[in-house]
Amino acid sequence: VASGFISSTVFWNRRHGVALFLILRHVIPSAGIFVGSYRYSIFAESPLLLHILSLEGMIVLTGASWSFGRFFSEYSSQKLGWLIAGTTMLSALGLLSELLFIHASRTFESTWLLLGVASIAHCITSFTGEWSFLPEVVLATASLEPKPQSATEPHNTEIQRVLSAEQLQQNDSKAQNVQNDRGVLYGSYISCIDFGGQLGALVAGAFVSSLNITRENNWEHIDEYIVLLSVMAFGSLSLLVLLR
């Protein structure tokens, strides 16, 4: 039994679960590229409006990052799963706001009215999308091993007197190695996010091709694509079991 337990911790532990979670979360495609292309096709004759939407998006992302740090900076790692679940559902619902813009673009002809609807939808999806992403960065950080305490940092004075200079040097070397491992592990987690994003781009291409979403057919079925991604985002909540 003991050997089986040791084997299971060697070949599969929480770090593996976190890495797999980050990959699979980002295998779910993002609607940003195709919605952005659709938005461009609507405002192609008004480049200034596209710049306004782009600037608006950057401002919203900055506000989302600030507000996330303001309200959730002290959120305990034990409750991180609840935070991920909440922001994921919020993002999935926010994505559906793009349907309002798509419907408006097929119904109204007023450029300024479309700009207003596009601005509202863009703000909602940008804000909720950023809130959905940031907990994953927090997860990557919280999943690192506890930071080692250097032997040169303040310790109990009695222990310092006992330890020899050679022992202190050895402890410092081990602490430095562990700290380097933490950096490598964090980089690996971020690479998992990037790798999942690359796979997600392939999945998005397959979905767009199967739904026959092109400029030539006036982006038909793009609303179905958005609904599909929203449903998949809700389904990604099942991946939280990997974080146990």
LINVEN-V495353 format. One record per backbone hydrogen bond with DSSP energy under -1.0 kcal/mol. NH is the residue of the N-H (numbers start at 1). CO is the residue of the C=O. Records with the same first field share a line. If there is no record, write none. Layout:
NH = CO, CO
This chain:
5 = 1
6 = 2
7 = 3
8 = 4
9 = 5
10 = 6
11 = 7
12 = 8
17 = 13
18 = 14
19 = 15
20 = 16
21 = 17
22 = 18
23 = 19
24 = 20
25 = 21
26 = 22
35 = 31
36 = 32
37 = 33
38 = 34
39 = 35
40 = 36
41 = 37
42 = 38
43 = 39
46 = 43
49 = 46
50 = 46
51 = 47
52 = 48
53 = 49
54 = 50
55 = 51
56 = 52
57 = 53
58 = 54
59 = 55
60 = 56
61 = 57
62 = 58
63 = 59
64 = 60
65 = 61
66 = 62
67 = 63
68 = 64
69 = 65
70 = 66
71 = 67
72 = 68
75 = 72
79 = 76
80 = 77
83 = 79
84 = 80
85 = 81
86 = 82
87 = 83
88 = 84
89 = 85
90 = 86
91 = 87
92 = 88
93 = 89
94 = 90
95 = 91
97 = 94
98 = 95
99 = 96
100 = 97
102 = 98
103 = 99
104 = 100
105 = 101
106 = 102
108 = 104
114 = 110
115 = 111
116 = 112
117 = 113
118 = 114
119 = 115
120 = 116
121 = 117
122 = 118
123 = 119
124 = 120
125 = 121
126 = 122
127 = 123
128 = 124
129 = 125
130 = 126
131 = 127
132 = 128
133 = 129
134 = 130
136 = 133
138 = 134
139 = 135
140 = 136
141 = 137
142 = 138
143 = 139
144 = 141
153 = 150
160 = 156
161 = 157
162 = 158
163 = 159
168 = 164
169 = 165
170 = 166
171 = 167
172 = 168
173 = 169
174 = 170
175 = 171
176 = 172
177 = 173
178 = 174
179 = 175
180 = 176
181 = 177
182 = 178
183 = 179
184 = 180
185 = 181
186 = 182
187 = 183
188 = 184
189 = 185
190 = 186
191 = 187
192 = 188
193 = 189
194 = 190
195 = 191
196 = 192
197 = 193
198 = 194
199 = 195
200 = 196
201 = 197
202 = 198
203 = 199
204 = 200
205 = 201
206 = 202
207 = 203
208 = 204
209 = 205
210 = 206
211 = 207
213 = 208
218 = 215
219 = 214
222 = 219
225 = 221
226 = 222
227 = 223
228 = 224
229 = 225
230 = 226
231 = 227
232 = 228
233 = 229
234 = 230
235 = 231
236 = 232
237 = 234
238 = 235
239 = 236
240 = 237
241 = 238
242 = 239
243 = 240
244 = 241
